Amino acid sequence: MSANRVVSLVANNAPQDELEQSRQKMAELEQSLASVNQMAMGLLRSNSFLGGMIEFFERCSESRDPSEIGLAMENALAAYQTPYVFILNLPEQHYVFGGKNYVTNLQFDVITTLTLQRERIVHFDQYTLINFPYFSICLTMTEEEKEAHLDNLTRLAQVANFVLSNLVRETQEKMVRQGIMQRAVRRTEALLDNIMKMVLDCGAHSIQSFSDLKWTIQSSIMGLDLDVESEQSIFNIVDQLMEQFEHQQASTRIIENYIRSVKESLAQLSDSGAGELK
């Protein structure tokens, strides 16, 4: 092999070697960053306050159960030897927690009234209220405890408010979707009743009238925003119903059965949608 040939092979392999070395360095760098992140999270968790706040957020960021969020908050507050009462101030219901202490009716009335205040932090006697739209906590603290813990407790309350605000937004979006579905169900049921009325009128309407009504019903069902399978199952029943009309093969009883079947499907969809809000 000539010297020029050897030089050429070495030159061709050089970029590949450099690429492989670059990949190895990137892998080592990623591993180092992962180790640093793990060490940093370990240091943060070793701090009683930060560790409690991180654990609270991890437990509750995906939770949809107010009771679970309340219990997680009680765990986060366990690091503080301070009596407290806090409230999850959701639109549809209030949830009040008092740790190991029983929450009296008076405490409930006081904290629900105090949450109407616009101030973020309210001091009165030995009590301190940290007040956010969806989360408020009332604590019994000395001046020394306020100096030591108030900032951290305010940050924890802010995290809780963030978690609850996401829960409220999702619930409200579901309620809007459920309201739209309920209206579409009622509209579709009214259209089905119109079919039955036309049948009982003994052919006073043309086949074109039924076809127009079929299109209107299908449009209404599409407004339910169903999954493809549920939507198609109802469409199939409507198609069979209208086919009977077009061939003039259906008795009043058969047509009534088809209509009842569609209504039952709509009722099941409506009930399942309502169940998601619970």
C-alpha contacts under 8 A as a table, 3 or more apart, distances in Angstrom:
res1	aa1	res2	aa2	distance
1	M	5	R	6.41
1	M	6	V	7.08
2	S	5	R	5.23
2	S	6	V	6.59
3	A	6	V	5.20
3	A	7	V	6.29
4	N	7	V	5.16
4	N	8	S	6.15
5	R	8	S	5.07
5	R	9	L	6.36
6	V	9	L	5.23
6	V	10	V	6.29
7	V	10	V	5.20
7	V	11	A	6.14
8	S	11	A	5.10
8	S	12	N	6.23
9	L	12	N	5.10
9	L	13	N	6.26
10	V	13	N	5.23
10	V	14	A	6.18
11	A	14	A	5.29
11	A	15	P	7.68
12	N	15	P	6.66
12	N	16	Q	7.75
13	N	16	Q	5.40
13	N	17	D	6.33
14	A	17	D	5.17
14	A	18	E	6.24
15	P	18	E	5.06
15	P	19	L	6.12
16	Q	19	L	5.05
16	Q	20	E	6.21
17	D	20	E	5.16
17	D	21	Q	6.18
18	E	21	Q	5.08
18	E	22	S	6.09
19	L	22	S	5.01
19	L	23	R	6.23
20	E	23	R	5.08
20	E	24	Q	6.26
21	Q	24	Q	5.09
21	Q	25	K	6.21
22	S	25	K	5.12
22	S	26	M	6.21
23	R	26	M	5.08
23	R	27	A	6.18
24	Q	27	A	5.09
24	Q	28	E	6.18
25	K	28	E	5.06
25	K	29	L	6.07
26	M	29	L	4.98
26	M	30	E	6.11
27	A	30	E	5.15
27	A	31	Q	6.18
28	E	31	Q	5.09
28	E	32	S	6.14
29	L	32	S	5.02
29	L	33	L	6.16
30	E	33	L	5.09
30	E	34	A	6.14
31	Q	34	A	5.08
31	Q	35	S	6.24
32	S	35	S	5.07
32	S	36	V	6.20
33	L	36	V	5.01
33	L	37	N	6.09
34	A	37	N	5.10
34	A	38	Q	6.10
35	S	38	Q	5.05
35	S	39	M	6.14
36	V	39	M	5.06
36	V	40	A	6.06
37	N	40	A	4.99
37	N	41	M	6.10
38	Q	41	M	5.17
38	Q	42	G	6.11
39	M	42	G	4.96
39	M	43	L	6.23
40	A	43	L	5.10
40	A	44	L	6.21
41	M	44	L	4.99
41	M	45	R	6.03
42	G	45	R	5.13
42	G	46	S	6.13
43	L	46	S	5.08
43	L	47	N	6.81
44	L	47	N	5.48
44	L	50	L	5.82
44	L	51	G	5.95
45	R	48	S	6.88
45	R	50	L	6.02
45	R	51	G	3.71
45	R	52	G	7.41
45	R	54	I	7.34
46	S	50	L	7.79
46	S	51	G	6.15
47	N	50	L	5.39
47	N	51	G	5.55
48	S	51	G	5.26
48	S	52	G	6.04
48	S	79	A	6.63
49	F	52	G	5.18
49	F	53	M	6.24
49	F	76	A	7.78
49	F	79	A	7.17
49	F	152	N	7.09
50	L	53	M	5.04
50	L	54	I	6.05
51	G	54	I	5.19
51	G	55	E	6.09
52	G	55	E	5.15
52	G	56	F	6.04
52	G	75	N	7.56
52	G	76	A	4.72
52	G	77	L	7.74
52	G	79	A	7.96
53	M	56	F	5.03
53	M	57	F	6.23
53	M	76	A	6.36
53	M	156	L	6.14
53	M	159	V	7.88
54	I	57	F	5.23
54	I	58	E	6.15
55	E	58	E	5.12
55	E	59	R	6.10
55	E	76	A	7.68
56	F	59	R	5.25
56	F	60	C	6.06
56	F	72	A	5.73
56	F	73	M	6.49
56	F	75	N	7.94
56	F	76	A	6.33
57	F	60	C	5.20
57	F	61	S	5.42
57	F	159	V	7.22
57	F	160	A	7.82
57	F	163	V	7.66
58	E	61	S	5.78
58	E	62	E	7.88
59	R	62	E	7.19
59	R	63	S	7.09
59	R	69	I	7.86
59	R	72	A	7.07
60	C	63	S	4.75
60	C	64	R	7.99
60	C	68	E	7.61
60	C	69	I	5.75
60	C	72	A	7.36
60	C	163	V	6.88
61	S	163	V	5.84
63	S	66	P	7.90
63	S	68	E	7.33
63	S	69	I	7.08
64	R	167	L	6.45
65	D	68	E	5.35
65	D	69	I	6.48
66	P	69	I	5.00
66	P	70	G	6.12
66	P	88	L	7.47
66	P	95	Y	7.45
67	S	70	G	5.02
67	S	71	L	6.27
67	S	95	Y	7.70
68	E	71	L	5.18
68	E	72	A	6.20
69	I	72	A	5.11
69	I	73	M	6.25
70	G	73	M	5.10
70	G	74	E	6.35
70	G	88	L	7.51
70	G	95	Y	7.98
70	G	97	F	6.89
71	L	74	E	5.03
71	L	75	N	6.38
72	A	75	N	5.09
72	A	76	A	6.31
73	M	76	A	4.94
73	M	77	L	6.18
73	M	160	A	7.88
74	E	77	L	5.07
74	E	78	A	6.25
74	E	99	G	6.04
75	N	78	A	5.17
76	A	79	A	6.73
77	L	80	Y	5.61
78	A	81	Q	7.05
82	T	139	L	6.70
82	T	140	T	6.28
82	T	141	M	6.57
83	P	98	G	7.97
83	P	139	L	5.81
83	P	140	T	5.54
83	P	141	M	7.90
84	Y	98	G	5.96
84	Y	99	G	7.19
84	Y	137	I	6.85
84	Y	138	C	5.54
84	Y	139	L	4.33
84	Y	140	T	6.39
85	V	96	V	7.04
85	V	97	F	5.71
85	V	98	G	4.43
85	V	99	G	7.32
85	V	103	V	7.46
85	V	107	Q	7.80
85	V	111	I	7.87
85	V	137	I	5.79
85	V	138	C	5.32
85	V	139	L	6.62
86	F	96	V	5.74
86	F	97	F	5.44
86	F	98	G	6.55
86	F	111	I	7.75
86	F	135	F	7.35
86	F	136	S	5.60
86	F	137	I	3.98
86	F	138	C	6.03
87	I	94	H	6.67
87	I	95	Y	5.49
87	I	96	V	4.38
87	I	97	F	6.37
87	I	111	I	7.48
87	I	112	T	7.71
87	I	135	F	5.83
87	I	136	S	5.44
87	I	137	I	6.34
88	L	94	H	5.79
88	L	95	Y	5.00
88	L	96	V	6.43
88	L	134	Y	5.87
88	L	135	F	4.96
88	L	136	S	6.97
88	L	164	L	7.77
89	N	93	Q	7.00
89	N	94	H	5.01
89	N	95	Y	6.73
89	N	133	P	7.11
89	N	134	Y	4.54
89	N	135	F	5.71
89	N	136	S	7.55
90	L	93	Q	5.39
90	L	94	H	5.73
90	L	95	Y	7.82
90	L	134	Y	6.05
90	L	164	L	7.72
90	L	168	V	6.90
91	P	94	H	7.63
91	P	168	V	7.57
96	V	103	V	7.55
96	V	108	F	7.06
97	F	103	V	6.93
98	G	101	N	5.28
98	G	102	Y	6.23
98	G	103	V	5.65
99	G	102	Y	7.79
103	V	107	Q	6.20
103	V	108	F	6.76
104	T	107	Q	5.18
104	T	108	F	6.30
105	N	108	F	5.01
105	N	109	D	6.15
106	L	109	D	5.09
106	L	110	V	6.04
107	Q	110	V	5.05
107	Q	111	I	6.11
108	F	111	I	5.46
108	F	112	T	6.08
109	D	112	T	5.33
109	D	113	T	6.08
110	V	113	T	5.19
110	V	114	L	6.09
111	I	114	L	4.94
111	I	115	T	6.18
111	I	138	C	7.17
112	T	115	T	5.36
112	T	116	L	7.24
113	T	116	L	5.65
113	T	117	Q	7.80
114	L	117	Q	5.55
114	L	129	L	7.88
115	T	118	R	7.78
115	T	131	N	6.26
115	T	132	F	7.77
115	T	133	P	7.71
115	T	136	S	6.63
117	Q	131	N	7.77
118	R	131	N	7.91
119	E	122	V	6.40
119	E	131	N	7.02
120	R	130	I	5.96
120	R	131	N	4.88
120	R	132	F	6.49
121	I	128	T	7.06
121	I	129	L	5.56
121	I	130	I	4.74
121	I	131	N	5.97
122	V	128	T	5.74
122	V	129	L	4.98
122	V	130	I	6.71
122	V	131	N	7.77
123	H	126	Q	7.54
123	H	127	Y	5.96
123	H	128	T	4.61
123	H	129	L	6.43
124	F	127	Y	5.34
124	F	128	T	6.44
126	Q	140	T	5.66
126	Q	141	M	5.86
126	Q	142	T	6.41
127	Y	138	C	6.66
127	Y	139	L	5.60
127	Y	140	T	4.66
127	Y	141	M	6.28
128	T	138	C	5.57
128	T	139	L	5.29
128	T	140	T	6.47
128	T	141	M	7.07
129	L	136	S	6.99
129	L	137	I	5.67
129	L	138	C	4.33
129	L	139	L	6.46
130	I	136	S	5.56
130	I	137	I	5.34
130	I	138	C	6.45
130	I	154	T	6.41
130	I	157	A	7.25
131	N	135	F	6.63
131	N	136	S	4.46
131	N	137	I	6.65
132	F	135	F	5.15
132	F	136	S	5.56
132	F	157	A	7.42
132	F	158	Q	7.10
132	F	161	N	6.40
133	P	136	S	7.51
133	P	161	N	7.03
134	Y	161	N	5.30
134	Y	164	L	6.21
134	Y	165	S	6.63
135	F	157	A	6.58
135	F	158	Q	7.91
135	F	160	A	6.47
135	F	161	N	5.14
135	F	164	L	7.55
136	S	157	A	7.09
137	I	157	A	7.55
141	M	144	E	7.86
141	M	145	E	5.59
141	M	146	K	6.11
142	T	145	E	5.12
142	T	146	K	6.22
143	E	146	K	5.05
143	E	147	E	6.23
144	E	147	E	5.10
144	E	148	A	6.25
145	E	148	A	5.02
145	E	149	H	5.77
145	E	150	L	7.41
146	K	149	H	5.39
146	K	150	L	4.89
147	E	150	L	6.27
148	A	151	D	7.75
149	H	152	N	5.44
149	H	153	L	6.07
150	L	153	L	5.13
150	L	154	T	6.03
151	D	154	T	5.12
151	D	155	R	6.37
152	N	155	R	5.15
152	N	156	L	6.27
153	L	156	L	4.98
153	L	157	A	6.12
154	T	157	A	5.04
154	T	158	Q	6.18
155	R	158	Q	4.98
155	R	159	V	6.33
156	L	159	V	5.14
156	L	160	A	6.31
157	A	160	A	5.02
157	A	161	N	6.13
158	Q	161	N	5.02
158	Q	162	F	6.23
159	V	162	F	5.05
159	V	163	V	6.34
160	A	163	V	5.15
160	A	164	L	6.19
161	N	164	L	5.10
161	N	165	S	5.94
162	F	165	S	5.11
162	F	166	N	6.43
163	V	166	N	5.42
163	V	167	L	6.50
164	L	167	L	4.90
164	L	168	V	6.10
165	S	168	V	5.04
165	S	169	R	6.12
166	N	169	R	5.13
166	N	170	E	6.22
167	L	170	E	5.27
167	L	171	T	6.15
168	V	171	T	5.07
168	V	172	Q	6.07
169	R	172	Q	5.16
169	R	173	E	6.15
170	E	173	E	5.08
170	E	174	K	6.21
171	T	174	K	5.08
171	T	175	M	6.18
171	T	277	L	6.85
172	Q	175	M	4.95
172	Q	176	V	6.20
173	E	176	V	5.11
173	E	177	R	6.24
174	K	177	R	5.06
174	K	178	Q	5.95
174	K	276	E	7.94
174	K	277	L	6.81
175	M	178	Q	4.92
175	M	179	G	6.03
175	M	277	L	7.19
176	V	179	G	5.08
176	V	180	I	6.26
177	R	180	I	5.12
177	R	181	M	6.18
178	Q	181	M	5.02
178	Q	182	Q	6.09
178	Q	270	S	7.92
178	Q	273	G	6.20
178	Q	274	A	6.72
179	G	182	Q	5.09
179	G	183	R	6.28
180	I	183	R	5.28
180	I	184	A	6.22
180	I	224	L	7.31
181	M	184	A	5.02
181	M	185	V	6.03
181	M	223	G	7.54
181	M	224	L	5.07
181	M	225	D	7.61
181	M	270	S	7.11
182	Q	185	V	5.06
182	Q	186	R	6.24
182	Q	270	S	6.54
183	R	186	R	5.19
183	R	187	R	6.15
184	A	187	R	5.03
184	A	188	T	6.09
184	A	220	S	6.14
184	A	221	I	7.04
184	A	223	G	6.37
184	A	224	L	5.91
185	V	188	T	5.12
185	V	189	E	6.11
185	V	220	S	8.00
185	V	221	I	7.63
185	V	224	L	7.30
185	V	266	L	6.32
185	V	267	A	7.89
185	V	270	S	7.44
186	R	189	E	5.09
186	R	190	A	6.20
187	R	190	A	5.14
187	R	191	L	6.39
187	R	220	S	7.08
188	T	191	L	5.04
188	T	192	L	6.28
188	T	217	I	6.00
188	T	220	S	5.91
188	T	221	I	6.77
189	E	192	L	5.02
189	E	193	D	6.23
189	E	263	K	6.49
190	A	193	D	5.02
190	A	194	N	6.35
191	L	194	N	4.96
191	L	195	I	6.56
191	L	213	L	7.45
191	L	216	T	8.00
191	L	217	I	6.46
192	L	195	I	5.09
192	L	196	M	6.60
192	L	217	I	7.74
192	L	259	I	6.31
193	D	196	M	5.12
193	D	197	K	6.25
194	N	197	K	4.96
194	N	198	M	6.17
195	I	198	M	5.08
195	I	199	V	6.26
195	I	210	F	7.56
195	I	213	L	7.79
196	M	199	V	5.01
196	M	200	L	6.22
196	M	255	I	7.57
196	M	256	E	6.91
196	M	259	I	7.89
197	K	200	L	5.11
197	K	201	D	6.24
198	M	201	D	5.04
198	M	202	C	7.07
198	M	203	G	7.08
198	M	204	A	7.15
198	M	205	H	6.69
199	V	202	C	5.54
199	V	203	G	6.52
199	V	252	T	6.81
200	L	203	G	7.90
200	L	252	T	7.57
201	D	204	A	5.65
201	D	205	H	7.91
203	G	206	S	7.05
205	H	209	S	6.20
205	H	210	F	7.75
206	S	209	S	5.23
206	S	210	F	6.87
207	I	210	F	5.09
207	I	211	S	6.29
207	I	245	F	7.28
207	I	246	E	6.45
208	Q	211	S	4.91
208	Q	212	D	6.10
209	S	212	D	5.16
209	S	213	L	6.15
210	F	213	L	4.94
210	F	214	K	6.06
210	F	242	M	7.16
210	F	245	F	7.73
211	S	214	K	4.95
211	S	215	W	6.36
211	S	242	M	7.38
212	D	215	W	5.23
212	D	216	T	6.33
213	L	216	T	4.99
213	L	217	I	6.13
214	K	217	I	5.11
214	K	218	Q	6.16
214	K	238	V	7.34
214	K	242	M	7.04
215	W	218	Q	5.13
215	W	219	S	6.17
216	T	219	S	5.11
216	T	220	S	6.20
217	I	220	S	5.01
217	I	221	I	6.17
218	Q	221	I	5.06
218	Q	222	M	6.15
218	Q	235	F	6.90
219	S	222	M	5.08
219	S	223	G	6.42
220	S	223	G	5.08
220	S	224	L	7.04
221	I	224	L	5.36
221	I	225	D	7.85
221	I	231	E	7.15
222	M	225	D	5.96
222	M	226	L	7.26
222	M	231	E	7.20
226	L	230	S	6.23
226	L	231	E	5.68
227	D	230	S	5.61
227	D	231	E	6.18
228	V	231	E	5.22
228	V	232	Q	6.00
229	E	232	Q	5.24
229	E	233	S	6.20
230	S	233	S	5.22
230	S	234	I	6.57
231	E	234	I	5.45
231	E	235	F	6.23
232	Q	235	F	4.87
232	Q	236	N	6.06
233	S	236	N	5.24
233	S	237	I	6.72
234	I	237	I	5.27
234	I	238	V	6.37
234	I	262	V	6.26
234	I	265	S	7.10
235	F	238	V	5.05
235	F	239	D	6.01
236	N	239	D	5.04
236	N	240	Q	6.22
237	I	240	Q	5.14
237	I	241	L	6.15
237	I	258	Y	6.74
237	I	261	S	7.68
237	I	262	V	6.71
238	V	241	L	4.95
238	V	242	M	6.22
238	V	258	Y	7.67
238	V	262	V	7.42
239	D	242	M	5.26
239	D	243	E	6.04
240	Q	243	E	5.03
240	Q	244	Q	6.35
241	L	244	Q	5.39
241	L	245	F	6.79
241	L	255	I	6.54
241	L	258	Y	6.16
241	L	259	I	7.84
242	M	245	F	5.03
242	M	246	E	6.29
243	E	246	E	5.07
243	E	247	H	6.31
244	Q	247	H	5.41
244	Q	248	Q	5.75
244	Q	249	Q	5.27
244	Q	250	A	5.19
245	F	248	Q	4.78
245	F	249	Q	6.65
245	F	250	A	6.47
246	E	249	Q	7.94
250	A	253	R	7.93
250	A	254	I	5.89
250	A	255	I	6.27
251	S	254	I	5.30
251	S	255	I	6.34
252	T	255	I	5.18
252	T	256	E	6.04
253	R	256	E	5.03
253	R	257	N	6.21
254	I	257	N	5.05
254	I	258	Y	6.36
255	I	258	Y	5.12
255	I	259	I	6.27
256	E	259	I	5.11
256	E	260	R	6.10
257	N	260	R	5.03
257	N	261	S	6.14
258	Y	261	S	5.07
258	Y	262	V	6.42
259	I	262	V	5.22
259	I	263	K	6.25
260	R	263	K	5.07
260	R	264	E	6.13
261	S	264	E	5.15
261	S	265	S	6.33
262	V	265	S	5.15
262	V	266	L	6.27
263	K	266	L	5.01
263	K	267	A	6.11
264	E	267	A	5.02
264	E	268	Q	6.25
265	S	268	Q	5.21
265	S	269	L	6.33
266	L	269	L	5.14
266	L	270	S	6.13
267	A	270	S	5.02
267	A	271	D	6.12
268	Q	271	D	5.13
268	Q	272	S	6.12
269	L	272	S	5.17
269	L	273	G	6.16
270	S	273	G	5.17
270	S	274	A	6.32
271	D	274	A	5.11
271	D	275	G	6.19
272	S	275	G	5.00
272	S	276	E	6.62
273	G	276	E	5.46
273	G	277	L	7.36
274	A	277	L	5.62
274	A	278	K	7.29
275	G	278	K	5.45
